Amino acid sequence: MAKSPLNIDDTLTLLAENNYVADRSLATALYLSLSLQKPLFLEGEAGVGKTEIARVLSESLERPLIRLQCYEGLDAASAVYEWNYARQMLEIRLQEASGGSDREKLADDIFDEGFLIERPLLQAIRSGNDGIAPILLIDELDRTDEPFEAYLLEILSDFQITIPELGTIKAVTPPIVIITSNRTREIHDALKRRCFYYWVDYPDAVRELEILAVKAPDTSEILSAQIVSFVQKLRERDLFKVPGVAETIDWAHALTQLDCMSLDSDIISDTVGALLKYQDDIERIKGSEAGKILEEVRAELAISGAAE
């Protein structure tokens, strides 16, 4: 099993070896989170690479990844544990059919761990019993309700879960916790205080080019430069949802699949659905606006090329 990084440079190397292009500030936050054994809270727009960090950690440290995908209405039965009611009812019927009448013994039997269904949070707490801490990804926490967020406080404070029928289960080796939020609502300060916080921003043009070189290596240098410049300018427009890095990569793959060597207005209009996911945004960019942005891209790249 791979060891945790010893310093910030080690962390940068770990990320790079697993095709994640990060700046030093993100590597610093990740290193401190690992070394101080505090959850890492990653906040930022959708598609900037927050979730990918957990996957990279899982692969590079050779630890299991346990993911809790959050959504509105998420409760303990879906996130922590629940009892297998169908099996419990079957056990009760079998006990009754065999003439069993000891209610206390029956209660002990049906609330045995064999009837317990572990959900991601309980799995993460118990997975460390072999001394290997898993990676626990709590993805898009902002989608949940506040009561569930409050429930997480016990887990993040003491890495323990209380099951009334079985007692308190405490992690032998606490999991490495990564929490993400797209900031559709504010997360309570009490939870943030238990974490190391980092805002994951959109990358600048230089880093986005580096990301494309890693994630879409078949894209030509000229097309990559045009793609990045176009996306960077889109993020300056007043759109309902500007494209993230994930959309930039998807667009590069789509254009490469079409054997596109450089951008033009028609190919942008035909493929803009890889970048923008709302009809109003697509209609705003199609046609003359796409041509205008493309002219800005060409002029900028021509100046850049002349400078070089």
LUMLUM-550948 format. One record per residue (C-alpha): residue in three letters; x, y, z; chain. Coordinates in Angstrom, 3 decimals, always signed. Each point is the difference from the previous one (the first is absolute). Layout:
REM residues N
{code=ala | px=X | py=Y | pz=Z | unit=A}
...
This chain:
REM residues 308
{code=met | px=+0.000 | py=+0.000 | pz=+0.000 | unit=A}
{code=ala | px=+1.323 | py=+3.435 | pz=-0.976 | unit=A}
{code=lys | px=+0.967 | py=+2.388 | pz=+2.796 | unit=A}
{code=ser | px=-1.557 | py=+3.403 | pz=+0.508 | unit=A}
{code=pro | px=+2.023 | py=+2.918 | pz=-1.455 | unit=A}
{code=leu | px=+2.764 | py=+1.332 | pz=+2.236 | unit=A}
{code=asn | px=-0.236 | py=+3.623 | pz=-1.138 | unit=A}
{code=ile | px=-1.655 | py=+2.338 | pz=-2.499 | unit=A}
{code=asp | px=+2.332 | py=-0.957 | pz=-2.842 | unit=A}
{code=asp | px=-0.817 | py=-3.676 | pz=+0.621 | unit=A}
{code=thr | px=-3.689 | py=+0.880 | pz=-0.172 | unit=A}
{code=leu | px=+0.442 | py=+1.819 | pz=-3.315 | unit=A}
{code=thr | px=+1.870 | py=-3.023 | pz=-1.359 | unit=A}
{code=leu | px=-2.686 | py=-2.382 | pz=+1.249 | unit=A}
{code=leu | px=-2.699 | py=+2.015 | pz=-1.780 | unit=A}
{code=ala | px=+2.027 | py=+0.383 | pz=-3.204 | unit=A}
{code=glu | px=+0.794 | py=-3.716 | pz=-0.181 | unit=A}
{code=asn | px=-3.730 | py=-0.661 | pz=-0.018 | unit=A}
{code=asn | px=-0.716 | py=+2.585 | pz=-2.722 | unit=A}
{code=tyr | px=-1.376 | py=+2.694 | pz=+2.291 | unit=A}
{code=val | px=+1.390 | py=+3.450 | pz=-0.796 | unit=A}
{code=ala | px=-0.070 | py=+2.059 | pz=+3.200 | unit=A}
{code=asp | px=+1.534 | py=+3.251 | pz=+1.145 | unit=A}
{code=arg | px=+2.138 | py=+0.185 | pz=+3.113 | unit=A}
{code=ser | px=-2.716 | py=+1.488 | pz=+2.203 | unit=A}
{code=leu | px=-2.288 | py=-2.998 | pz=-0.580 | unit=A}
{code=ala | px=+2.873 | py=-2.407 | pz=+0.628 | unit=A}
{code=thr | px=+0.719 | py=+1.865 | pz=+3.244 | unit=A}
{code=ala | px=-3.613 | py=-0.332 | pz=+1.160 | unit=A}
{code=leu | px=-0.016 | py=-3.710 | pz=-0.817 | unit=A}
{code=tyr | px=+3.332 | py=-0.620 | pz=+1.734 | unit=A}
{code=leu | px=-1.121 | py=+1.819 | pz=+3.162 | unit=A}
{code=ser | px=-3.305 | py=-1.868 | pz=+0.018 | unit=A}
{code=leu | px=+1.825 | py=-3.342 | pz=-0.176 | unit=A}
{code=ser | px=+2.734 | py=+0.870 | pz=+2.485 | unit=A}
{code=leu | px=-2.351 | py=+1.594 | pz=+2.544 | unit=A}
{code=gln | px=-2.618 | py=-2.742 | pz=-0.528 | unit=A}
{code=lys | px=-2.780 | py=+2.504 | pz=-0.588 | unit=A}
{code=pro | px=-2.747 | py=-0.301 | pz=-2.619 | unit=A}
{code=leu | px=+0.650 | py=+2.040 | pz=-3.144 | unit=A}
{code=phe | px=-2.945 | py=+2.187 | pz=-0.971 | unit=A}
{code=leu | px=+0.130 | py=+0.890 | pz=-3.708 | unit=A}
{code=glu | px=-2.392 | py=+2.655 | pz=-1.199 | unit=A}
{code=gly | px=-0.374 | py=+1.377 | pz=-3.517 | unit=A}
{code=glu | px=-2.060 | py=-0.027 | pz=-3.154 | unit=A}
{code=ala | px=-1.044 | py=-3.298 | pz=-1.573 | unit=A}
{code=gly | px=+2.552 | py=-1.543 | pz=-2.344 | unit=A}
{code=val | px=+3.188 | py=+1.485 | pz=+1.445 | unit=A}
{code=gly | px=+1.441 | py=-3.332 | pz=+1.191 | unit=A}
{code=lys | px=-1.025 | py=-0.302 | pz=+3.652 | unit=A}
{code=thr | px=-1.282 | py=-3.576 | pz=-0.156 | unit=A}
{code=glu | px=+2.996 | py=-1.116 | pz=-2.057 | unit=A}
{code=ile | px=+2.344 | py=+0.737 | pz=+2.913 | unit=A}
{code=ala | px=-1.607 | py=-2.792 | pz=+2.043 | unit=A}
{code=arg | px=+0.390 | py=-2.439 | pz=-2.890 | unit=A}
{code=val | px=+3.641 | py=+0.970 | pz=-0.459 | unit=A}
{code=leu | px=+0.676 | py=-0.498 | pz=+3.720 | unit=A}
{code=ser | px=-1.651 | py=-3.403 | pz=-0.074 | unit=A}
{code=glu | px=+2.121 | py=-1.165 | pz=-2.933 | unit=A}
{code=ser | px=+3.289 | py=+1.543 | pz=+1.083 | unit=A}
{code=leu | px=-0.208 | py=-1.060 | pz=+3.673 | unit=A}
{code=glu | px=-1.515 | py=-3.369 | pz=-0.972 | unit=A}
{code=arg | px=-2.946 | py=+0.377 | pz=+2.352 | unit=A}
{code=pro | px=-3.656 | py=-0.852 | pz=-0.588 | unit=A}
{code=leu | px=-2.241 | py=+2.883 | pz=-1.044 | unit=A}
{code=ile | px=-3.379 | py=+0.169 | pz=+1.746 | unit=A}
{code=arg | px=-2.289 | py=+2.595 | pz=-1.561 | unit=A}
{code=leu | px=-3.105 | py=+1.548 | pz=+1.494 | unit=A}
{code=gln | px=-1.839 | py=+1.872 | pz=-2.758 | unit=A}
{code=cys | px=-2.163 | py=+2.597 | pz=+1.715 | unit=A}
{code=tyr | px=-3.486 | py=+1.058 | pz=-1.077 | unit=A}
{code=glu | px=-3.016 | py=+1.765 | pz=+1.423 | unit=A}
{code=gly | px=-1.755 | py=-2.170 | pz=+2.560 | unit=A}
{code=leu | px=+3.044 | py=-2.171 | pz=+0.766 | unit=A}
{code=asp | px=-0.484 | py=-1.652 | pz=+3.400 | unit=A}
{code=ala | px=+1.801 | py=-2.389 | pz=+2.348 | unit=A}
{code=ala | px=-1.597 | py=-3.069 | pz=-1.596 | unit=A}
{code=ser | px=+1.648 | py=+0.853 | pz=-3.319 | unit=A}
{code=ala | px=+3.245 | py=+1.490 | pz=+1.297 | unit=A}
{code=val | px=+0.843 | py=-1.874 | pz=+3.208 | unit=A}
{code=tyr | px=-1.865 | py=-3.282 | pz=+0.540 | unit=A}
{code=glu | px=-3.363 | py=-1.698 | pz=+0.006 | unit=A}
{code=trp | px=-1.381 | py=-3.317 | pz=+1.157 | unit=A}
{code=asn | px=-0.942 | py=-2.646 | pz=-2.532 | unit=A}
{code=tyr | px=-3.697 | py=+0.020 | pz=+0.866 | unit=A}
{code=ala | px=-0.933 | py=-2.719 | pz=-2.492 | unit=A}
{code=arg | px=+2.506 | py=-2.425 | pz=+1.534 | unit=A}
{code=gln | px=-1.060 | py=+1.003 | pz=+3.512 | unit=A}
{code=met | px=-3.645 | py=-0.733 | pz=-0.775 | unit=A}
{code=leu | px=+0.977 | py=-3.336 | pz=-1.503 | unit=A}
{code=glu | px=+2.000 | py=-0.847 | pz=+3.125 | unit=A}
{code=ile | px=-2.976 | py=+0.908 | pz=+2.198 | unit=A}
{code=arg | px=-2.284 | py=-2.246 | pz=-2.042 | unit=A}
{code=leu | px=+2.492 | py=-2.860 | pz=+0.194 | unit=A}
{code=gln | px=+0.328 | py=+0.423 | pz=+3.767 | unit=A}
{code=glu | px=-3.781 | py=+0.016 | pz=+0.404 | unit=A}
{code=ala | px=-0.381 | py=-3.072 | pz=-2.229 | unit=A}
{code=ser | px=+2.560 | py=-1.889 | pz=+2.098 | unit=A}
{code=gly | px=-1.825 | py=+0.878 | pz=+3.202 | unit=A}
{code=gly | px=+2.455 | py=+2.609 | pz=+1.275 | unit=A}
{code=ser | px=-1.594 | py=+2.265 | pz=+2.607 | unit=A}
{code=asp | px=+2.944 | py=+1.741 | pz=+1.687 | unit=A}
{code=arg | px=-0.548 | py=+3.606 | pz=-1.105 | unit=A}
{code=glu | px=+3.273 | py=+1.314 | pz=+1.436 | unit=A}
{code=lys | px=+2.008 | py=-2.675 | pz=-1.776 | unit=A}
{code=leu | px=-1.914 | py=+0.678 | pz=-3.206 | unit=A}
{code=ala | px=+0.770 | py=+3.725 | pz=+0.280 | unit=A}
{code=asp | px=+3.686 | py=-0.781 | pz=+0.492 | unit=A}
{code=asp | px=-0.054 | py=-2.353 | pz=-2.968 | unit=A}
{code=ile | px=-1.618 | py=+2.357 | pz=-2.508 | unit=A}
{code=phe | px=+2.186 | py=+2.946 | pz=+1.018 | unit=A}
{code=asp | px=+3.156 | py=-2.008 | pz=-0.531 | unit=A}
{code=glu | px=+2.638 | py=+1.464 | pz=-2.335 | unit=A}
{code=gly | px=-0.939 | py=-2.614 | pz=-2.565 | unit=A}
{code=phe | px=-3.152 | py=+2.025 | pz=-0.657 | unit=A}
{code=leu | px=+1.828 | py=+3.330 | pz=-0.217 | unit=A}
{code=ile | px=+0.384 | py=+1.656 | pz=-3.409 | unit=A}
{code=glu | px=+3.039 | py=+2.270 | pz=-0.029 | unit=A}
{code=arg | px=-0.228 | py=+3.227 | pz=-1.972 | unit=A}
{code=pro | px=+3.021 | py=+2.138 | pz=-1.016 | unit=A}
{code=leu | px=+0.599 | py=+1.818 | pz=+3.311 | unit=A}
{code=leu | px=-0.104 | py=-3.161 | pz=+2.107 | unit=A}
{code=gln | px=+2.115 | py=-1.819 | pz=-2.602 | unit=A}
{code=ala | px=+2.636 | py=+2.741 | pz=+0.284 | unit=A}
{code=ile | px=+0.017 | py=-0.163 | pz=+3.804 | unit=A}
{code=arg | px=+0.409 | py=-3.794 | pz=+0.073 | unit=A}
{code=ser | px=+2.312 | py=-0.387 | pz=-3.006 | unit=A}
{code=gly | px=+2.927 | py=+1.331 | pz=+1.992 | unit=A}
{code=asn | px=-0.111 | py=-2.946 | pz=+2.434 | unit=A}
{code=asp | px=+2.771 | py=-1.690 | pz=-1.997 | unit=A}
{code=gly | px=+2.229 | py=+3.050 | pz=+0.473 | unit=A}
{code=ile | px=-0.529 | py=+1.294 | pz=-3.539 | unit=A}
{code=ala | px=-1.936 | py=+3.260 | pz=-0.053 | unit=A}
{code=pro | px=-2.354 | py=+0.256 | pz=-2.992 | unit=A}
{code=ile | px=-0.694 | py=+3.188 | pz=-1.941 | unit=A}
{code=leu | px=-3.476 | py=+1.258 | pz=+0.891 | unit=A}
{code=leu | px=-1.415 | py=+2.352 | pz=-2.635 | unit=A}
{code=ile | px=-3.077 | py=+1.962 | pz=+1.107 | unit=A}
{code=asp | px=-0.931 | py=+1.454 | pz=-3.358 | unit=A}
{code=glu | px=-2.139 | py=+3.130 | pz=-0.495 | unit=A}
{code=leu | px=-0.900 | py=+0.474 | pz=+3.661 | unit=A}
{code=asp | px=-1.866 | py=+3.196 | pz=-0.872 | unit=A}
{code=arg | px=-2.749 | py=-2.121 | pz=-1.607 | unit=A}
{code=thr | px=-1.034 | py=-1.469 | pz=+3.362 | unit=A}
{code=asp | px=-2.247 | py=+1.509 | pz=+2.649 | unit=A}
{code=glu | px=+1.399 | py=+1.755 | pz=+3.070 | unit=A}
{code=pro | px=-1.098 | py=-2.767 | pz=+2.461 | unit=A}
{code=phe | px=+2.191 | py=-2.507 | pz=-1.828 | unit=A}
{code=glu | px=+2.881 | py=+2.460 | pz=-0.006 | unit=A}
{code=ala | px=-0.379 | py=+0.259 | pz=+3.779 | unit=A}
{code=tyr | px=+0.043 | py=-3.806 | pz=+0.264 | unit=A}
{code=leu | px=+3.446 | py=-0.014 | pz=-1.597 | unit=A}
{code=leu | px=+1.453 | py=+1.982 | pz=+2.902 | unit=A}
{code=glu | px=+0.253 | py=-3.067 | pz=+2.283 | unit=A}
{code=ile | px=+1.709 | py=-1.976 | pz=-2.739 | unit=A}
{code=leu | px=+2.501 | py=+2.722 | pz=-0.908 | unit=A}
{code=ser | px=+0.703 | py=+0.854 | pz=+3.632 | unit=A}
{code=asp | px=+0.563 | py=-3.470 | pz=+1.432 | unit=A}
{code=phe | px=-0.227 | py=-2.329 | pz=-3.011 | unit=A}
{code=gln | px=-2.648 | py=-2.044 | pz=+1.722 | unit=A}
{code=ile | px=-3.587 | py=-1.033 | pz=-0.676 | unit=A}
{code=thr | px=-2.596 | py=-0.919 | pz=+2.599 | unit=A}
{code=ile | px=-2.420 | py=-2.820 | pz=-0.840 | unit=A}
{code=pro | px=-2.570 | py=-0.268 | pz=+2.825 | unit=A}
{code=glu | px=-0.315 | py=-3.796 | pz=-0.277 | unit=A}
{code=leu | px=+3.768 | py=-0.632 | pz=-0.144 | unit=A}
{code=gly | px=+1.615 | py=+2.964 | pz=+1.751 | unit=A}
{code=thr | px=+2.723 | py=+2.367 | pz=-1.200 | unit=A}
{code=ile | px=+2.321 | py=-1.110 | pz=-2.787 | unit=A}
{code=lys | px=+3.269 | py=+1.932 | pz=-0.107 | unit=A}
{code=ala | px=+2.548 | py=-0.011 | pz=-2.811 | unit=A}
{code=val | px=+3.248 | py=-1.793 | pz=+0.863 | unit=A}
{code=thr | px=+1.706 | py=+1.864 | pz=-2.849 | unit=A}
{code=pro | px=-1.983 | py=+3.110 | pz=-1.013 | unit=A}
{code=pro | px=-0.704 | py=+0.378 | pz=-3.712 | unit=A}
{code=ile | px=+1.570 | py=+2.685 | pz=-2.172 | unit=A}
{code=val | px=-2.962 | py=+2.287 | pz=-0.621 | unit=A}
{code=ile | px=-0.560 | py=+2.163 | pz=-3.074 | unit=A}
{code=ile | px=-3.155 | py=+2.148 | pz=-0.013 | unit=A}
{code=thr | px=-1.113 | py=+1.908 | pz=-3.089 | unit=A}
{code=ser | px=-2.553 | py=+2.752 | pz=-0.461 | unit=A}
{code=asn | px=-1.175 | py=+1.908 | pz=-3.082 | unit=A}
{code=arg | px=-1.199 | py=+2.782 | pz=+2.317 | unit=A}
{code=thr | px=-3.654 | py=-0.146 | pz=-0.975 | unit=A}
{code=arg | px=-0.505 | py=+0.846 | pz=+3.681 | unit=A}
{code=glu | px=+2.279 | py=+0.945 | pz=+2.860 | unit=A}
{code=ile | px=+1.364 | py=-2.794 | pz=+2.199 | unit=A}
{code=his | px=-0.184 | py=+0.661 | pz=+3.736 | unit=A}
{code=asp | px=+3.105 | py=+1.385 | pz=+1.715 | unit=A}
{code=ala | px=-0.041 | py=-2.785 | pz=+2.609 | unit=A}
{code=leu | px=+0.743 | py=-2.554 | pz=-2.706 | unit=A}
{code=lys | px=+2.516 | py=+2.170 | pz=-1.842 | unit=A}
{code=arg | px=+1.983 | py=+0.521 | pz=+3.215 | unit=A}
{code=arg | px=+0.683 | py=-3.730 | pz=+0.124 | unit=A}
{code=cys | px=+1.568 | py=+0.081 | pz=-3.467 | unit=A}
{code=phe | px=+2.889 | py=+1.503 | pz=-1.916 | unit=A}
{code=tyr | px=-1.687 | py=+2.286 | pz=-2.530 | unit=A}
{code=tyr | px=+1.031 | py=+0.657 | pz=-3.604 | unit=A}
{code=trp | px=-1.786 | py=+1.823 | pz=-2.806 | unit=A}
{code=val | px=+0.608 | py=-1.730 | pz=-3.345 | unit=A}
{code=asp | px=-0.161 | py=+2.703 | pz=-2.660 | unit=A}
{code=tyr | px=-0.057 | py=-0.186 | pz=-3.768 | unit=A}
{code=pro | px=+3.557 | py=-0.399 | pz=-1.296 | unit=A}
{code=asp | px=+1.779 | py=+2.735 | pz=-1.902 | unit=A}
{code=ala | px=+0.801 | py=-0.535 | pz=-3.690 | unit=A}
{code=val | px=+3.485 | py=-1.387 | pz=+0.625 | unit=A}
{code=arg | px=-1.174 | py=-2.660 | pz=+2.447 | unit=A}
{code=glu | px=-3.036 | py=-0.878 | pz=-2.103 | unit=A}
{code=leu | px=+2.325 | py=-0.633 | pz=-2.951 | unit=A}
{code=glu | px=+2.045 | py=-2.298 | pz=+2.227 | unit=A}
{code=ile | px=-3.193 | py=-1.823 | pz=+0.990 | unit=A}
{code=leu | px=-0.993 | py=-0.492 | pz=-3.636 | unit=A}
{code=ala | px=+3.456 | py=-1.316 | pz=-0.834 | unit=A}
{code=val | px=-0.501 | py=-2.684 | pz=+2.675 | unit=A}
{code=lys | px=-3.706 | py=-0.768 | pz=-0.406 | unit=A}
{code=ala | px=-0.356 | py=+0.450 | pz=-3.777 | unit=A}
{code=pro | px=+3.476 | py=-0.737 | pz=-1.394 | unit=A}
{code=asp | px=-1.280 | py=-0.663 | pz=-3.533 | unit=A}
{code=thr | px=-1.143 | py=+3.609 | pz=-0.388 | unit=A}
{code=ser | px=+2.434 | py=+2.052 | pz=-2.077 | unit=A}
{code=glu | px=+1.851 | py=+2.896 | pz=+1.624 | unit=A}
{code=ile | px=-1.714 | py=+2.554 | pz=-2.229 | unit=A}
{code=leu | px=-3.491 | py=-1.343 | pz=+0.719 | unit=A}
{code=ser | px=+0.766 | py=-0.314 | pz=+3.736 | unit=A}
{code=ala | px=+1.090 | py=+3.641 | pz=+0.128 | unit=A}
{code=gln | px=-3.175 | py=+1.081 | pz=-1.799 | unit=A}
{code=ile | px=-2.213 | py=-2.122 | pz=+2.243 | unit=A}
{code=val | px=+1.518 | py=+1.345 | pz=+3.195 | unit=A}
{code=ser | px=-0.095 | py=+3.606 | pz=-1.180 | unit=A}
{code=phe | px=-3.633 | py=-0.364 | pz=-1.108 | unit=A}
{code=val | px=-1.064 | py=-1.584 | pz=+3.305 | unit=A}
{code=gln | px=+1.866 | py=+2.623 | pz=+2.023 | unit=A}
{code=lys | px=-1.916 | py=+2.729 | pz=-1.861 | unit=A}
{code=leu | px=-3.296 | py=-1.850 | pz=+0.475 | unit=A}
{code=arg | px=+0.571 | py=+0.153 | pz=+3.763 | unit=A}
{code=glu | px=+0.063 | py=+3.796 | pz=-0.270 | unit=A}
{code=arg | px=-3.499 | py=+0.018 | pz=-1.550 | unit=A}
{code=asp | px=-3.209 | py=+0.339 | pz=+1.961 | unit=A}
{code=leu | px=-1.154 | py=-3.605 | pz=-0.253 | unit=A}
{code=phe | px=-2.250 | py=-2.033 | pz=+2.258 | unit=A}
{code=lys | px=+2.717 | py=-2.668 | pz=+0.307 | unit=A}
{code=val | px=+3.465 | py=+0.559 | pz=-1.401 | unit=A}
{code=pro | px=+1.928 | py=-3.103 | pz=-1.103 | unit=A}
{code=gly | px=+2.298 | py=-1.746 | pz=+2.464 | unit=A}
{code=val | px=+3.213 | py=-1.878 | pz=-0.699 | unit=A}
{code=ala | px=-1.968 | py=-3.218 | pz=-0.537 | unit=A}
{code=glu | px=-1.899 | py=+1.688 | pz=-2.846 | unit=A}
{code=thr | px=+3.233 | py=+1.296 | pz=-1.526 | unit=A}
{code=ile | px=+1.351 | py=-3.560 | pz=-0.089 | unit=A}
{code=asp | px=-3.267 | py=-1.355 | pz=-1.438 | unit=A}
{code=trp | px=+0.035 | py=+2.641 | pz=-2.751 | unit=A}
{code=ala | px=+3.598 | py=-0.820 | pz=-0.887 | unit=A}
{code=his | px=-0.882 | py=-3.693 | pz=-0.310 | unit=A}
{code=ala | px=-3.053 | py=+0.818 | pz=-2.132 | unit=A}
{code=leu | px=+1.943 | py=+2.259 | pz=-2.372 | unit=A}
{code=thr | px=+2.793 | py=-2.557 | pz=-0.322 | unit=A}
{code=gln | px=-2.557 | py=-2.698 | pz=-0.780 | unit=A}
{code=leu | px=-1.228 | py=+2.217 | pz=-2.864 | unit=A}
{code=asp | px=+3.589 | py=+0.389 | pz=-1.304 | unit=A}
{code=cys | px=-0.232 | py=+3.735 | pz=+0.612 | unit=A}
{code=met | px=+3.346 | py=+1.770 | pz=-0.390 | unit=A}
{code=ser | px=-1.154 | py=+3.523 | pz=+0.943 | unit=A}
{code=leu | px=-3.131 | py=+1.778 | pz=+1.148 | unit=A}
{code=asp | px=-2.508 | py=+1.702 | pz=-2.277 | unit=A}
{code=ser | px=-3.480 | py=+1.392 | pz=+0.657 | unit=A}
{code=asp | px=-1.826 | py=-3.003 | pz=-1.464 | unit=A}
{code=ile | px=+1.855 | py=-2.627 | pz=+2.032 | unit=A}
{code=ile | px=-0.493 | py=+2.075 | pz=+3.155 | unit=A}
{code=ser | px=-3.768 | py=+0.218 | pz=-0.608 | unit=A}
{code=asp | px=-0.188 | py=-3.730 | pz=-0.727 | unit=A}
{code=thr | px=+1.916 | py=-1.101 | pz=+3.086 | unit=A}
{code=val | px=-0.779 | py=+2.694 | pz=+2.570 | unit=A}
{code=gly | px=-2.193 | py=-2.513 | pz=+1.868 | unit=A}
{code=ala | px=+3.205 | py=-1.584 | pz=+1.279 | unit=A}
{code=leu | px=+0.807 | py=+3.306 | pz=+1.732 | unit=A}
{code=leu | px=-3.323 | py=+1.526 | pz=+1.014 | unit=A}
{code=lys | px=-2.877 | py=-1.889 | pz=+1.605 | unit=A}
{code=tyr | px=-2.787 | py=+2.594 | pz=-0.014 | unit=A}
{code=gln | px=-1.974 | py=+0.955 | pz=-3.113 | unit=A}
{code=asp | px=+0.007 | py=+3.729 | pz=+0.804 | unit=A}
{code=asp | px=+3.808 | py=-0.050 | pz=+0.251 | unit=A}
{code=ile | px=+0.297 | py=-1.943 | pz=-3.272 | unit=A}
{code=glu | px=-2.282 | py=+2.423 | pz=-1.869 | unit=A}
{code=arg | px=+1.952 | py=+2.942 | pz=+1.376 | unit=A}
{code=ile | px=+3.315 | py=-1.367 | pz=-1.257 | unit=A}
{code=lys | px=-1.030 | py=-1.492 | pz=-3.332 | unit=A}
{code=gly | px=+0.456 | py=+1.914 | pz=-3.243 | unit=A}
{code=ser | px=+1.386 | py=+3.516 | pz=+0.068 | unit=A}
{code=glu | px=+1.084 | py=-0.111 | pz=+3.650 | unit=A}
{code=ala | px=+2.041 | py=-3.153 | pz=-0.613 | unit=A}
{code=gly | px=+1.591 | py=+1.700 | pz=-3.015 | unit=A}
{code=lys | px=+0.822 | py=+3.075 | pz=+2.063 | unit=A}
{code=ile | px=+1.663 | py=-2.070 | pz=+2.726 | unit=A}
{code=leu | px=+1.893 | py=-1.983 | pz=-2.640 | unit=A}
{code=glu | px=+1.379 | py=+3.217 | pz=-1.507 | unit=A}
{code=glu | px=+1.218 | py=+1.034 | pz=+3.446 | unit=A}
{code=val | px=+1.629 | py=-3.430 | pz=+0.429 | unit=A}
{code=arg | px=+1.786 | py=+0.188 | pz=-3.346 | unit=A}
{code=ala | px=+1.213 | py=+3.537 | pz=+0.617 | unit=A}
{code=glu | px=+1.249 | py=-0.916 | pz=+3.484 | unit=A}
{code=leu | px=+1.809 | py=-3.108 | pz=-1.218 | unit=A}
{code=ala | px=+1.501 | py=+1.902 | pz=-2.958 | unit=A}
{code=ile | px=+1.414 | py=+2.606 | pz=+2.372 | unit=A}
{code=ser | px=+1.245 | py=-2.732 | pz=+2.330 | unit=A}
{code=gly | px=+1.654 | py=-1.801 | pz=-2.931 | unit=A}
{code=ala | px=+1.657 | py=+3.162 | pz=-1.216 | unit=A}
{code=ala | px=+1.322 | py=+0.682 | pz=+3.496 | unit=A}
{code=glu | px=+1.517 | py=-3.471 | pz=+0.120 | unit=A}
